[in-house]
C-alpha cells in the first residue's frame, strides 16, 4: 500500500489522475514554498472544485483569493485577533464535542502533531504559538484562499 501512495504522490500534478490515485496522493500541507501559483493553475483548481457535490447541486460557496498587501493585512489581523483572545466567528457552527472513539482519535492526532513540534500537552504557550503559526501561514504561497459558504466573509471584507 505504501508503494501505491508513493506512486500516487508522483502524479499529483496530473489533472487527469484517477480517483484511487488521487485519494492515495491526498495529504495535509502546513507549509508552502514562497512561490506564486500561476493563475491558470488556480483557475483549473477552481474549475475542478466547482464540480464537487453539494446539497441540491447549489454550490453555495464563494471563493476569495487575497494576495499582496490585502493578504498581509488579513494575516496580521487574524494573528492579532487570535493572540488577543478574540473569540472565533466561524461561518458555520462548529460543535467540537466529539465523543467516544472520535474524541480518542482527535486527541491522538493532536498529541502526535504537537509532539512532532516539541509541544507537550500542558504547554499552553507552545500550543498558542502553533495556532498563531497557522494564521501566519509561514512559508505560505503568496495567496490566501478562503472558501465561504455564507455571507460572513462578505461582511468581514467590507469592514477591513
Buried (B, 14 or more C-beta within 10 A) or exposed (E): EEEEBEEBEEBEEEEEBEEEBEEBBEEEEEEBEEEEBEEEEBEEBEEEEEEEEEEEEEBEBEBBBBBEEBBEEBBEBBBEBBEEEEEEEEBEEEEEEEEEEEEEEEEEEBEEEBEEEEBEEEBEEBBBBBEBBEBBBEEBBBBBBBEBEEEEBEEBBEEE
